[in-house]
């Protein structure tokens, strides 16, 4: 399933996207490291290449990329899961593990297009909601998600020791 946007397309990630996705993952790591160097390494990889390739093939963990003129400018990592418990109703959710737009392409509504694509996918899969985590050291990401209408589900607090 691919979707044509104004000047690009959104489609499932494939093996040939590996280098581009790794480049964007590095941008996210650098942003998080500069905001929380106590938690995030200055370099490293969130996923090995083998793990990324397996994720690209996993229908419960789709990765969508925004491609324009043959160049991947953004991605959204999704994870479909079902949860229930003694006190919780069974709920099918889509968790957005990561959403990134290349630093050179920000401000062009690519992130919004990726999010909307993920939302439509979640609806087609019968999900009840979309969840994600946003680091407080990244106020631009928080403002972005607020502008899309996301609201806090719960708050996670910490005390540094």
N, C-alpha and C positions, 0 to 999 in steps of 0.2 A: 504494500500500500504506500504510494507516494502521493504527495499533494503539491501542486504547483502554487507557489506564492508569487508576489508581484515580480520579483526578479530572480527567484531561486526556487528550489524544490525542497520539500521535507520528505525524507525516506528513511527506511531502516538502515542502520549502519551495516557495512559489509567489510570483509577482510581488507580490502584496498583502502579503507578509511583509517586503518590502524595508526599510521604516522600522524595524521591530522588530529585524531582524538587524543593521542599521547601529547601532542603540542598544546592542546587546549587544557588537558588535565594538569600540565605543568603550570599554565597560567593560573589555574585555580589554586594549586599548591602554593605558588608564590604570594597570591593574595592572602591566603589563610596564614602563611608563615609570617608575613609582615604584620598581620593583625594579632596573631597569637603565637609568637615564637616559642612560648613555653609549652605549646602542644604540638605544633607542626614543624617538621623537619624543613631545612632550607632546600633540600633536594630529595629526590626519591620518586617512586611510582606507587600510585594507589593500587594499580593492578598490573600484573605481568602481562606481556603480550598474549601468552596462552590463555590467561584468565579473560582478557578482553575479547579474544576471538570466541571463547565459549559463551560469554555474555551476549555477544552479537547474535549468536544462534539460538539463544534461550528465549522462547516465546513468553515466559513468565517475567522476563527481565529485558524488555525491548529497549534498544537505544535508537533514538531518532536523530538524524543529522540534518542540518540546513546546508544545502549546497548551492553555490552560485558560480556559474561559469567554471565548473569543474573543481572549485575550491570549497572545502568544508569550513564554514564560518561559525558553526555552533552545534551543540548537541544537547539532548536531554536524556538522562539515564532514568528509566522507570522500573518499578518492581511491583508486580501484582501479587497480593497475598490475601489470605482469608484468616481472620482471627475470631476467636470466641473464648469464653471463659465462664467460670461459675457465675459471675455477675455481669458479664458482657454479652450482648446479643452477637450472633454471628454477623460479621461485616467483611465484605470484600472491598479492599482498598487498593489504591495505587499510590505508592510512595515515590516521590521524585528524589532520587539519590543525588543527582547532580544536574545542574543546568548551567551551561557556559556559552557565552558568545565571545568570539575573538575580540581582544582589546581594540583592534583596528576597525571593527565593524559595529561597535556598540552605538546605541542611539538610533538605530535604523529599524527598530521594532522586530528584530529577528528573535529575541528572547520571548517576546509576547507571542509571536507566531509559533515558536516551539512549544510554549506552554499550552496554547490553544489546541495544537495538534495532540499533545499528550492528554488534554482534557477530553477531547472528542474520542480518543482511543479508550480512555477509561470508561466513558459513558457506553461505548459500544461493547465493552467487556462486562458491563453490568456492575461497575464499581459504585459504591455508596459515596466515596469521598476520595480526595487527593490530599496527601499529607507530605510534608517536607520539613527539614530543619534548616534554619538560617542562622549563621553566626552573628552575634551582636557586634562583632568587630568589622562587619561588612554592612554599613548602613545603606549603601546604594542598593544592595540585594534586598534588604528589608523593605526599602521604599518601593522597589520594583514589585515585590510580592504583594505589598499593601495595595499598590495601584491595580493589581489584577483581581482584588477582592478577597484575597486570603485573609483569614483571621486566626488569632492564636487558638489552638486546641487545648494546649496546656503550656505551662512555663517550667522550664528546667533551670534551676538556680545552682550556683556554685559558690564556694568560699575557698580562695587560694590559701594554702598553708605554707 
